[in-house]
């Protein structure tokens, strides 16, 4: 099969052919706003296939589809609150054995009783409060490699004897972590100001009293956070900060309505309100110290950081922006022509900043620098193809010119994020000192990393005041 993206209307079409010599033909088209794809051909001599689709539904479901007509023959499984996730098929018959859904935690719907019994056994043999996943199986399915995922420790892999219903340890993904105690992650539900339910993940630094809070905003924004071991959240907890990660509207996995509730809502709209409301929830619940809140994120999370400081300046004590755009129009103007479908899709979701200059100025933090009063730390890669260095330069220099506290670290050999370990450690060390200075948590002694390439544009350039 093949998937074709239309650059004009942002629709997607699944194409198939009957054999290698036949012409490709359209099977199903998903208009903009719909989600779906072909999963697998059924074992019935090319008559049907399995597809995911949100057409006619709020969330994507698993369907059986006629390969000649594209007609839906059967809705195999769906969930009203979240999209279909992982699909387990029998290798030979292609029959569905199980489907996973993830609203807040992974849940399995079983279609094979024996497979379900094996999972029940595996659950009983694993650590408390873990998620069970199958990494691989032998061809006869008598021996499995199973992963036990936890939020407060490394992933453990075991060998499962399917006939004896026994496991034996295989390895641990990061065995050095076994020597440490970590904070468990809780899945939480938060009601936004308009009544919409949001799923989030909370990692506490202290279970007895309120602490400073870091709102850790995921990138995308068309992505989501998941339950599990999160190195950043554990780092923050160790230093004395609770961490809240929210799947704000516009996040994926919760159906097309939830996704498109974020359309046109960047910065001053409901996407940012969801983050503000989540912080208020943490304050009201006695989790967060209202005077010590930091917003922290990369890519869209970096944009949300800038938006938080610019549009809700009284909420945050400080912010950390990693490769976040400050001007949405210049962000989209820097997208190369061969990314055309992506740019069109972004315009539909963000709003037409090409044609509406006033709207762009409304949602771009660069034009609201005067509102910012809390300190900001910026991290940027000079070779970032998605969010160009100019996005960091323009807001950093604008803040410096107006006397607003800002630190700007640039890595000449990095792109959209920090790939080199020395640079990652270097920025984390600087972020830790920044957080300790403004939120009061713990920090290790730090004086840079010898192999890092950090430069400091604000210190190297003179700015006219």
Order of alpha helices (4+ residues) and beta strands (2+ residues): beta-beta-beta-beta-beta-beta-beta-beta-beta-beta-alpha-beta-beta-beta-beta-beta-beta-beta-alpha-beta-alpha-alpha-beta-alpha-beta-alpha-alpha-alpha-beta-alpha-beta-alpha-beta-alpha
